[in-house]
Amino acid sequence: MVETLLLFVVGLAAGAAAGWFGYRYVDVRKPPPPPPPTIAEVEEARRRAADLETSLKSAADEIADLRTKSGIARPGDEALPLIEGSLAWHKRHLEARVRFLEARVTDMEAANEAQRNADAHASEATRLGWRNRYLAGRVRYLEEELIQAGITPGAASSGTAIERQKPPEGLRPDLFAAAHGKADDLKHISGIGPKLEQKLNSLGIWHYYQIGGWTQSNVDWVNNAISFKGRIERERWVQQARDLMEKAIMPVEPVPEEQNS
């Protein structure tokens, strides 16, 4: 019992010695506490803190200015109208402008397509019109060629035997030579081409006033002479000649119906 107690006391003393030794060893190795800051260091820290606060406020102001210029709404303010002149406002305006221009382009493309179709039809109609006029002129030319050959156009076109011109019927109009050696351009009368003008000149018809003064009997005679019955009336040579005379300020003197050659 005594031995046990003695061992307990010895162990307690050894533990206390080890603890005291360890405390002293750690306390010796622990660095000394830093010295208190000086007044200059405190003022420098305060100055830096003030600069940071100024920089932070400037950054916050810059962010607010950028937000205003951009028009980006803050959380919870999405329903508010956009600030006029902001980037978001310009963006929405440009988007609306783009949609408007796209619609205009679509309308213009549709109109251009319709115009191209109309132009194509008009071009085809114009081509056919020119073709018809060319063919009509060609027919008149060939008819005049037949007249020059002394062949009746109706007989040649129908495939029947060629007929020579018969003596003209009706009342022959006054036939002259060209006044002062200068004739009127009878080709200005629609229906009279170069060949037919030569035929009329060969008959003694040179001037508008001659044609403008024809009576129906004179017309019948000329129709038979050129082998084109009804052509003068159909193409209104007499009225055309009178119109040309009026433009030239020339009086019209109709030949009396009973005047004969």
C-alpha positions as CSV (number, residue, x, y, z in Angstrom):
1,M,0.0,0.0,0.0
2,V,2.8,2.3,0.9
3,E,4.7,1.4,-2.2
4,T,1.7,2.1,-4.3
5,L,1.2,5.5,-2.8
6,L,4.9,6.2,-3.2
7,L,4.7,5.3,-6.9
8,F,1.7,7.5,-7.3
9,V,3.5,10.5,-5.7
10,V,6.6,9.9,-7.8
11,G,4.5,9.7,-11.0
12,L,2.7,12.9,-10.1
13,A,5.9,14.7,-9.5
14,A,7.4,13.4,-12.8
15,G,4.3,14.6,-14.7
16,A,4.4,18.0,-13.1
17,A,8.1,18.3,-13.9
18,A,7.4,17.3,-17.5
19,G,4.5,19.8,-17.8
20,W,6.5,22.6,-16.4
21,F,9.4,21.8,-18.8
22,G,7.1,21.7,-21.8
23,Y,5.5,25.0,-20.9
24,R,8.8,26.7,-20.6
25,Y,10.0,25.2,-23.9
26,V,7.0,26.4,-25.8
27,D,7.0,29.8,-24.2
28,V,10.6,30.3,-25.2
29,R,9.9,29.4,-28.9
30,K,6.7,31.5,-29.3
31,P,7.5,34.8,-31.2
32,P,7.2,38.0,-29.3
33,P,3.9,39.9,-29.9
34,P,4.1,42.6,-32.6
35,P,4.7,46.1,-31.4
36,P,1.6,48.4,-31.4
37,P,1.1,50.5,-34.6
38,T,2.6,53.9,-34.7
39,I,0.5,57.1,-35.2
40,A,1.9,57.4,-38.8
41,E,0.8,53.8,-39.6
42,V,-2.7,54.4,-38.2
43,E,-3.0,57.6,-40.3
44,E,-1.8,55.7,-43.4
45,A,-4.4,53.0,-42.8
46,R,-7.1,55.6,-42.5
47,R,-6.0,57.3,-45.7
48,R,-6.1,54.1,-47.6
49,A,-9.5,53.2,-46.2
50,A,-10.8,56.6,-47.3
51,D,-9.3,56.1,-50.8
52,L,-11.0,52.7,-51.0
53,E,-14.3,54.2,-50.0
54,T,-13.9,57.0,-52.7
55,S,-13.0,54.4,-55.3
56,L,-15.9,52.2,-54.4
57,K,-18.3,55.2,-54.6
58,S,-16.9,56.2,-57.9
59,A,-17.3,52.7,-59.2
60,A,-20.9,52.6,-58.0
61,D,-21.6,55.9,-59.7
62,E,-20.0,54.6,-62.9
63,I,-22.1,51.5,-62.7
64,A,-25.2,53.5,-62.2
65,D,-24.3,55.8,-65.2
66,L,-23.7,52.8,-67.4
67,R,-26.9,51.2,-66.3
68,T,-28.7,54.4,-67.2
69,K,-27.1,54.7,-70.6
70,S,-27.7,51.0,-71.4
71,G,-31.2,51.1,-70.1
72,I,-30.8,47.7,-68.4
73,A,-33.5,47.5,-65.7
74,R,-32.7,46.7,-62.1
75,P,-34.2,43.5,-60.7
76,G,-37.9,44.3,-60.1
77,D,-38.0,47.3,-62.5
78,E,-38.5,45.3,-65.7
79,A,-42.0,46.7,-66.1
80,L,-40.8,50.3,-66.1
81,P,-40.6,52.1,-69.5
82,L,-37.2,52.3,-71.1
83,I,-35.1,55.4,-70.7
84,E,-35.3,57.4,-73.9
85,G,-31.9,57.6,-75.5
86,S,-30.5,54.6,-73.7
87,L,-28.9,51.7,-75.6
88,A,-31.8,49.4,-74.8
89,W,-34.2,52.1,-76.2
90,H,-32.1,52.4,-79.3
91,K,-31.9,48.7,-79.7
92,R,-35.7,48.4,-79.5
93,H,-36.1,51.3,-82.0
94,L,-33.6,49.7,-84.4
95,E,-35.4,46.3,-84.1
96,A,-38.7,48.0,-85.0
97,R,-37.0,49.8,-87.9
98,V,-35.5,46.5,-89.2
99,R,-39.0,44.8,-89.1
100,F,-40.5,47.8,-90.9
101,L,-37.8,47.7,-93.6
102,E,-38.1,44.0,-94.0
103,A,-41.8,44.4,-94.6
104,R,-41.1,47.2,-97.2
105,V,-38.5,45.0,-98.9
106,T,-41.1,42.2,-99.1
107,D,-43.7,44.5,-100.6
108,M,-41.2,45.9,-103.1
109,E,-40.2,42.5,-104.2
110,A,-43.8,41.5,-104.7
111,A,-44.4,44.8,-106.6
112,N,-41.3,44.2,-108.7
113,E,-42.4,40.7,-109.6
114,A,-45.8,42.0,-110.6
115,Q,-44.1,44.8,-112.7
116,R,-41.8,42.3,-114.3
117,N,-44.7,40.1,-115.3
118,A,-46.6,43.1,-116.6
119,D,-43.5,44.2,-118.6
120,A,-43.1,40.8,-120.0
121,H,-46.7,40.8,-121.2
122,A,-46.3,44.4,-122.5
123,S,-43.1,43.4,-124.3
124,E,-44.8,40.4,-125.9
125,A,-47.8,42.6,-127.0
126,T,-45.4,45.2,-128.4
127,R,-43.5,42.6,-130.3
128,L,-46.7,41.2,-131.7
129,G,-47.8,44.8,-132.6
130,W,-44.6,45.5,-134.5
131,R,-44.9,42.1,-136.2
132,N,-48.4,42.8,-137.3
133,R,-47.4,46.3,-138.6
134,Y,-44.4,44.7,-140.5
135,L,-46.7,42.1,-142.1
136,A,-49.3,44.7,-143.0
137,G,-46.5,46.8,-144.7
138,R,-45.2,43.7,-146.4
139,V,-48.7,43.0,-147.7
140,R,-49.0,46.5,-149.1
141,Y,-45.6,46.3,-150.7
142,L,-46.5,43.0,-152.4
143,E,-49.9,44.4,-153.5
144,E,-48.1,47.4,-155.1
145,E,-45.7,45.0,-156.8
146,L,-48.7,43.2,-158.3
147,I,-50.1,46.6,-159.4
148,Q,-46.9,47.4,-161.1
149,A,-47.0,44.1,-162.9
150,G,-50.6,44.8,-163.9
151,I,-52.0,41.9,-161.9
152,T,-55.2,42.1,-159.8
153,P,-54.2,41.2,-156.2
154,G,-57.5,39.4,-155.6
155,A,-56.9,37.0,-158.4
156,A,-53.3,36.3,-157.4
157,S,-54.2,35.7,-153.8
158,S,-57.1,33.4,-154.6
159,G,-55.0,31.2,-156.9
160,T,-57.3,31.8,-159.9
161,A,-56.0,32.7,-163.3
162,I,-54.1,36.0,-163.5
163,E,-56.3,38.9,-164.6
164,R,-55.1,42.0,-166.4
165,Q,-56.5,45.3,-165.1
166,K,-59.8,46.3,-166.7
167,P,-60.3,49.9,-167.8
168,P,-61.2,52.1,-164.8
169,E,-64.9,52.8,-164.2
170,G,-66.3,55.9,-162.6
171,L,-65.6,59.6,-163.1
172,R,-61.9,60.3,-163.7
173,P,-60.6,63.1,-161.5
174,D,-58.4,65.9,-162.7
175,L,-55.0,64.6,-163.5
176,F,-52.0,66.9,-163.7
177,A,-48.3,67.0,-163.7
178,A,-46.4,67.9,-160.6
179,A,-46.9,71.7,-159.9
180,H,-43.6,73.5,-160.6
181,G,-41.9,70.2,-160.8
182,K,-42.5,69.5,-157.0
183,A,-45.0,66.9,-155.8
184,D,-46.5,66.4,-152.4
185,D,-45.2,63.4,-150.4
186,L,-48.3,61.2,-150.8
187,K,-46.7,58.6,-148.4
188,H,-47.8,60.9,-145.5
189,I,-51.3,59.5,-146.2
190,S,-51.7,56.2,-144.2
191,G,-52.1,53.4,-146.7
192,I,-49.9,54.8,-149.4
193,G,-46.4,53.3,-149.7
194,P,-43.6,54.1,-152.2
195,K,-44.9,51.7,-154.9
196,L,-48.5,53.0,-154.6
197,E,-47.2,56.6,-154.7
198,Q,-45.4,55.8,-157.9
199,K,-48.6,54.3,-159.3
200,L,-50.6,57.4,-158.4
201,N,-48.0,59.7,-159.9
202,S,-48.1,57.6,-163.1
203,L,-51.8,58.3,-163.3
204,G,-51.2,62.0,-162.8
205,I,-52.0,62.3,-159.1
206,W,-49.3,64.3,-157.4
207,H,-50.9,66.6,-154.7
208,Y,-53.0,66.5,-151.6
209,Y,-55.5,69.0,-153.1
210,Q,-56.2,66.5,-155.9
211,I,-57.1,63.7,-153.5
212,G,-58.8,66.1,-151.1
213,G,-61.2,67.2,-153.8
214,W,-62.3,63.8,-155.0
215,T,-66.0,62.9,-155.2
216,Q,-67.3,59.4,-154.8
217,S,-67.2,58.9,-158.6
218,N,-63.6,60.0,-158.6
219,V,-62.8,57.6,-155.8
220,D,-64.5,54.8,-157.7
221,W,-62.3,55.6,-160.8
222,V,-59.1,55.6,-158.8
223,N,-60.1,52.4,-156.9
224,N,-60.5,50.7,-160.3
225,A,-57.3,52.2,-161.6
226,I,-55.2,50.9,-158.8
227,S,-57.2,47.6,-158.5
228,F,-58.0,48.2,-154.7
229,K,-61.7,48.5,-154.5
230,G,-62.8,50.1,-151.3
231,R,-59.3,50.9,-150.1
232,I,-59.6,54.6,-150.5
233,E,-62.8,54.8,-148.4
234,R,-61.5,52.3,-145.9
235,E,-58.2,54.2,-145.3
236,R,-59.9,57.6,-145.6
237,W,-57.5,59.0,-148.1
238,V,-59.7,62.0,-149.0
239,Q,-60.0,63.1,-145.3
240,Q,-56.3,62.5,-144.6
241,A,-55.4,64.6,-147.7
242,R,-57.7,67.4,-146.4
243,D,-56.1,67.3,-143.0
244,L,-52.6,67.5,-144.5
245,M,-53.8,70.5,-146.6
246,E,-55.2,72.2,-143.5
247,K,-51.8,71.7,-141.8
248,A,-50.1,73.3,-144.8
249,I,-52.8,76.1,-144.9
250,M,-54.0,75.2,-148.3
251,P,-57.6,75.6,-149.4
252,V,-59.7,72.6,-150.4
253,E,-61.6,73.0,-153.6
254,P,-63.8,69.9,-154.2
255,V,-64.3,68.9,-157.9
256,P,-68.0,69.1,-158.8
257,E,-69.6,65.7,-159.2
258,E,-70.7,66.4,-162.8
259,Q,-67.2,67.4,-163.9
260,N,-65.9,65.0,-166.5
261,S,-62.7,64.5,-168.3
